[in-house]
């Protein structure tokens, strides 16, 4: 605000008493306002000059997959600002805000983007922002067949089975990650039922008994990344399974990737007496199916202790057991069909609108990360992943978290110089001592300005009530109460106790 001071002049000649200004002068004397001051106040003043636009920050260049979303933005200071975005020097129609958002990108969208900010004083132009378009790699596996896929730039690889209708429709498919105690995954064991139910099956080849948690994670996470980046999967229907030690691994993955995994089928497996509330993280709503043979004494002896521990996180309706004639062997196809149907009945497919909105949010998060807002974005990513688990939004947050680590140069995608194969006992003791936060990479705590809670409940963005399964799906999508069997086991070929 401009402060104007006036000084009254003492030598002004006073008009004669018979002039027209006599009443005007008397009025101003009565109010204590000098005549010259009033005349100056009534005179027109030049308008204030608007501040010229100044760009404070802007997003950086990005590479986006075909069909994904791209976002760019600027933060500017000034008054009465007008925005106009350009691609390769040509103005873009109806792109006149501080944020540019392009959905369903294709090859013609690639190029250099910039924005010009104008007002009555000047024009400011942003630094060019390059959009690169990449296409998903050809996996070399025909629908209805199985093959081996290598993760580029990483020693991990995996078996992959695609249902026969894959690629012929725009639908998204449930995916089942399988783990074997001897390595190689279990794709062949589930292939028949997967074709009937139209599921994608992944065999995590290098996960096997004898590897400690860090070594398993070194191979598990890159496979997760590659599958979720390159296949048409339904983010609401990501499942894990395994036999014996592979069942143990499926529980570990459900903790490490807690916002993503919707259900588990443990076959002859158990939690391995890993009962640590400080370390474990099973998000409410996780579905746990356990299929054991009648004579599998060791696995059956852990059913009750494991159930009692899981009930600290899950409801009774989210844990269900199957029995079949046999010993320590994988569940037969008849059990697989029942389990698949049970998992599908309690999960709701994601909609195209949900996936599109999540893709746009992912683009905005990544744009802000390139603008240097990583620490602030990280808090939003944690909140989105854990308050909206097993949804396209959670997957978008998961992918954006990986992008954040890559931008900060802290996420290790290559193995350390030596990976010791530690026995289970030493591994458990070491993990308890460190108390790592399971779903995120181990070096996250070293990011500048970021801190990681030891317990999820300590995070200010975590809303425990919103993670409940009863809140994440409409009641009309859930089967009636008598569909669940939280009590006695179902023996193959027998009726349920309730008839």
N, C-alpha and C positions, 0 to 999 in steps of 0.2 A: 504494500500500500504506500502510495506516495504522500509524504507529509509536506504541505506547502505553507510557508510562513509569510505573512504580509506585514509590512511596516507602514503605519499611517504617517503621511507627510504633513508637516505642521504649517507649511506656507500656502495651502490651497485657498484660493479666493472663494468666498461664500457667495452664492447667487443672491440677487435682490429678493426682497420679501414678496414682490409681486410676480415672480417667475413661476412657471408651472411645476418646478421641482421643489417648491416649498414644502408641500405635504410629504413628499417622498423623503426629504432630508430629515424632517421632524420625526418621521416614523423610525428611521434608522438610528437617530440619536437616542430615541426612547428605548430602543432595543440594545443599545451599546455597541452597534456595529458601525464601523467607519464607512463612509460612503464609497471610497475607492475600493475597499475590500469587497463590498457587495457587487460592485460592477465587475470586478475581476472574476468572482465566482459565477456570475451569470454568463460570462463569455464562453464560447465553445473551446474545448480542449482536444488535442489530437488523440486518437485511440492508442491504447497500449499495444506494443509490438508482441506478437506471439513468439514463444521460444522456438528456435529451429529444432528439427528432429535430430535426436542422437540415439544411435543403437547401443544399448547397454550389453546385450548378450544375444547369441543366436545359436541354433543347432548346427551340427556338422553333417558330413556326408555319410551315407548309409548304403548298404547292399541289401536288397529285398528279394525274396523268392517270388517268382511269377504267381500271381493270384493273391499275394499278401497286401499289406497296407504300408504306406509311406507317409511320414509326417515331417514337417519342417516348421520352424517358428522363429520369430525375433521378439525381443523385448526392447522397446524404445521409449524414450522420454521426449516430451514436447506437447504442444497443444494443437488441437484440431488436425489430427494426423490422418492421412489417407494412405492406404496400402494398395500396391499392385504387384502381383507375382509374375515372374517371367520364367520361361524355359528356353534355354539357348537363345536368349535375347528377344524372344517373341512373347508379348503379353498373353496371359491366360485369362480367359473369360470367366467372370464371376469369382475370381480368386482375389478378394479385396479385404482380407482380414489379416491379423498378425500371425495366423496359423494356416499352413497349407496341409491338407489331408487328402491323400489319394488312395482309394480302396480298389482292390482287384487289379493291381498293377500288371501291365503287359510290357513287352519290349519297346513299343513306341514311347512309353513314359520315361525311359532312361534319358539322362541328360544333365545339364547344369542349371540349377534353379537359383534365382535370387529375387529379392523383394526391394522395391523402391518405396520409400516413405516420404510423403510430401505434405507440406503445409504452405501458408502464404509467404513464409520466409525463405525456405530452402528445400532441397531434396537430399535424402541420404539413401545410399544403396548398401545392401548387405554383401558379405563375402559370398562367392558362389558356393552352393551346396550341391554336391554330385549325388545323383541317384543311379546306382548300378543295379541291373536286373540279373538275377541268377535263376537257373532252371534246376529242378530236382534231378539228381543224377539217375541214369538208367541203372536199375539194380540187376538187370539181366535175368530176372526170374519171371517166367510166364505164369499167369493165373492158373491155379489148380496144381501147381508144382512146388517143389522144395529146392532150395539152393543155399549156398553160402555167400554171405555179404561181408565185405571188409569195411571197416570204418576208416575213411581217408585220414592220413596223418596220425594214425594211432594203431598199435598192435592188436587191438580188439577186433573180433569178428563174431558172427553169429549165424545160426541156421534160421531160415525164414520160409514159412509156408503162407501162400496167398490163396484165399478161396477162389473158386472158378469164376465168380462174377466180379472179381476185383477189376477195376478199371473200366467196366462197362456201364457204370452208374456213378452218380455223384454222391452216393451214400457214404457215410463214415462207418467204419467197422470196429467192433470190440477187438482188443488185442490181449493176448495171453503170453506173458513172459515165463519161460520154463527154465528150471534149474535142476541139474542132475548131480548126485554125490560124486560121480566119476567124471564129470565134465561132459560137454557136448550138447547139453540141453535135452529136451524130451519132445521134440517136434513130432517125430514119428508116432509116439504114443497117443497124441491128441489129434492126429491128422484126420481121422475118419469123422469124429464128432465135430471137429472144427469146420469141416466142409459142410456137414449137415446144418450147423448153426450159423455159418458164414462168419467165422472168426479168423483173424490173423493170429498166427502162432510164431513166437520167436524163441529160439533156443540159445541161451547165453552160454556159448561154448566153453569159455575159459573159467567159468565159475565151478568150483569143485571143492570137496572136502580137503582140509589141510591148509587152506589159505586163510590168513587173518583178515579182519574186516577191512583194512586199508587196501590189501591186495584185491579182494573181491570188489570193493568199490571202484578200484582203478579200471576194472573191466566192465562192471555193471553200468556205471553212469554213462560212459561213451556210447554203449549200446542203446540205452534209453534215449540219449540225445539224438542219435542217428535215426532211430525208428520214429520218434515223435516228430522229427523234422521232415522226413521224407515219405512217410506213408499216410494214407487216408484213414486215420484212427479217430475214434470217438473219444474226446477227452473225458467224458462221463463214465467210460467203461474200459478202464485199464486194470488188468488183473494179473496176479502172479501165482505160480504153482511150482511145486517141486516134490521130489521123493526123498524121504529120509533127511540127509543133510541138505538136500535141495529144498525140502520143506522148511527147514531152519532158515535157509537163505531167503525164501519167499517172505518170511516174517521180517527178516532184516531189511529187505527192500521196501516193505510196507512202512517201516519206520523211517528209513533214509529218504524215501520219496513220499512222505506222508500226505502232502496235499494232492497227489496224483492218483495213488493206488486206491481203487474202489473195493477190491475184494481179494481174498486168498483162498486157494485150495491146497491145504497141506496134506500130503499122502505119506503116512508112516513117519511124520515129522513131529517136531516139538519145538518149544522155545529154547531148549538147551539150558534150562534152569537160569535163564537170564532175567531175573526179576529185580530190576532196578528202576524205581520210579524217577530217580534223578536223571537217568540217561534215556530211558525208553520214551517213545512218543507214538502212541496209537491214537489217531484222531477219531472222535466219536463218529459213528456212521460206517466205519470199516466193516465189511462183511467177511466172516471167517468160516470157511467150510473145512471140515477135517474128515478124510476118508481113510480108515484103517482096516486091515484084515482082522478076522476074528482071533487068529492065533498070534498076532503081532504083540507079544507080551510087553516088550520094552516101550513101544509107541503108545499102547493103550494105557500103560501105567502113568503116563504124563497127561492124559486127557483132562482129568479133574484138576490137578494143580495148575495146569496152563489156563483152563477155563476160569478158575477163581482169580488168577492174576489178570486175565484179559477183562474181566468184569469191572476192574478198576477204571477202565476206559470205555467199554462197550456195554450195550444192553444185552439181555438174554436173547432177544429176537435177532441179534446180529451174529450169533454163534450157533452153528448147526453141525451135527456129526452124522456120518454114515458108516455102517459096517458092511463088510462083504466076506464071503468065505475065502480064507487064504491067510497067508502070513505077511512077512515084510516085503510086500510087492506093491506096485502102483495100482491105483483104483481102476477097475474095469470100465469099459465104455458105458455100461448101464448106469454106473454111478456118475460118470462124467456128464451124461445127459441131464441127470437130475440136478447136479450141481450147477451146470450152465444155466438151466432154466431158472433155478433159484436166484442166481446172481442177476440174471436179466430181469426177473420180476421185481427186484428191489432197487433197480437203477433205471433212471429215465434217460432216453437218448437226448443228446444235445441237439438244439435247433440251429438252423442256418443263421438266424438272427443273433443268437447267442455267440456263435463263432465269429460272425462279422464284427460285432461290437468288441469282442475280445481282441480281434486282430487290430482294430483301430486303437484300442487302449495300449496294446503292445507297441505299436508304432510311436505313440506319443511318449511312452516311457523311454524308449530307446532314443528318441530325439532329445529328450531332456538330459539323458545320460551323456550324450555327445556335447551338450552345452555346459557340462561340468556340474550338473545337479545330482551326481551319483549318491551322496549320502542321504539327501532328502528323498530321492526316489526309492532307495533301499527300504526305508521304513514303509512306504506304500506297497512295495512288492511283498514284504512279509505279511502285512495286513491283508492284502488281496488273496494271497495263497492260502492262508489259514482261516480266513473268514468265509471264503467261498471254495472249499476244497472240492476236488473231483468235478470241476467245471471247466469250460473253455477259458474263463478268466484266470483260474489257478494255473492252467498250462501257460497262458500268456505271461503271467508273473514269473513262472519257472524259467521260461526261455529268456525273459528280460534279465533275470538274475544272472544267468550264464553270460549274457552280453555285457552286463556290468562288470563281472569278474574279468572278462577278456579285455575290456577297455582299461581297467585298472592294472592289467598285467599281473594279476595275482592268482588266477585260476590255473592250476597245473594240469595241462592236457597230456603231458608226457611223464613217464615213470621217473622217480628219483633214481640216483645212480645205483642203489642197491635196495631190493625189496626182500627183506628176510621173511621166510615162511615160519611164523611164530606159532607154537602150539596154542590150542584153544584156551588153556588155562591162563597162560601169560597174556594172551590177547584180552581176555575178559578183565583181568586185573588192570592192565594198562588203560583200557577204555574207561573203566570206572574212575581211574585217577584223573584222566583228562576231562571226563564229562563232556564229550563233544555234543554239539547240537546236530542231531542226526540228518535232517533233510538237506543240509547245505554243505558245500565243500569245506574241507578242514581248514583252509587258510583264510576263510572269510574274516575271522577276527582280527587279521592283520591289515585289513583295508584302512587307509587313513580316514579318520572321522567316523568309523563304524564300530559298533560294539554289539556283541551277540549275547543274548540271555542264556543262562544255563538251563532255565526252565521256561517253557513257552508261556506259562501263566504270568511270567514277569514282564512280558512284552506288552507295552501299552496299547498296541493295536489289535491284540488278540481278543476276540469275542467268543468265549466258550459256548454260549447258548446258541449262537448261529451255526455252530458246527454239528448240531444234533441232526441225525438222519431224518427225524420226523419233521424237521423244518425245511429240508432241502428237496423234498419231493411232495407233490400233492397227494392228499389222502386217497384220491380216486385211483392213483397209480399203484397203491400198495395193496397186496392181497389181504383177504380177511385174516383175522387173528388166528383162526384155526389152521391156517396154512403153515404157520411156523411150528417148529418142533424144538423148543428150547430144553425139553427134559430128556426122556429116554431116547436111546439111539434107534435108528431105523435099520433093521436088518434087511439085506437085499432079498426080495421075494416075499417079504412079510408085510402085512398091513400095519399101519400105525396103531399105537395103543388106543387112540381115540376112535378107531374104526374107519 
